[in-house]
Amino acid sequence: MQIFVNGDRQEVDAKTLALALAALGYGGKKIATAVNGQFVSAAARTDRALSDGDRIEVVAPMQGG
């Protein structure tokens, strides 16, 4: 399936957001996610189904001051 992650086209064979994130190397990292502009909590990622063309935003927290 083709999805867009932070604006970049990606091909993944994953039915859920959690599986897509793992396949893309984000598994286990502290990140915030949104699909098609809607926030998806870490707990909801395993249940959030993906469709071809979905737009996923991944944001990692920044440290510093």
VENDA-V13750 format. One record per helix or strand of 3 or more residues. SS is the DSSP state (h for helix, s for strand). FROM is the first residue (numbers start at 1). LEN is the number of residues. If there is no record, write none. Layout:
ss: (SS SS)
from: (FROM FROM)
len: (LEN LEN)
//
This chain:
ss: (s s h s s h s)
from: (2 8 17 31 38 42 55)
len: (4 4 7 5 3 3 6)
//
